[in-house]
Amino acid sequence: MLIKTATIILAATIGLALPATAQEAAENPVCQVMGENGMVTLLLCPEGLSQELLASEGVAACTGRLPCGAWIWTDATMIPAEAPDSHDKLTKAEVKSATAIWVAEQSKLIQLNKIE
């Protein structure tokens, strides 16, 4: 299975009200932070969340940290046991199994689409 970075979503492009939504996500998180180390945060989210909610959860997970990338998975068995201190230390299998990545310093959600 290959992964194609199909959509890079700018918060401004999709009209997200990220500050308010991120605050709501921080107060009532839908996703669980599974680990943090340096610039990398690992999030476990339920399947089927909207891109807006995934972005809000990423914002909440990275609040106060730059650089920060929140890697998002929907399958707990695919998340690394520990968060690496940099993105390039994620294995190919871990990257392939991720659903999306919130890149805080660019305020972007990168949705990863799996193609057969």
Steps between C-alpha positions, in 0.01 A plus 500: 500500500633841409423827662434803295500838663179599336396814673681773682245704678569851612289603793413826327401320180240282666379776728584346834457707812799325649556702815149441632482145367847417632399629843193278488722208396737573789211513748316197359750297297369239260848360437745361752863613516699175497844661527706816461872546446663812368313606189292182460158432654312174446119515496245219495167612358177319426434422135277727297592839648472799269811677375397802708489294819830325422658844448354627828632198687843559345494865603406404856776236515766746380391806698803689626751288307678594179611316304236234556351230283203304629486164325147357501405133494162327525648154569662467843705201385690714248612782734865485607554383858690822570509833321828561317670838543479577127270411213766321298532239775151365432518172310363467149222275632406757766487779244296288257245416767443861615175672406620861505763738635444843654801723425476776760763735362313513166147469645429216257326166519651252257245227435656170395288291266577134462479365148513139394 
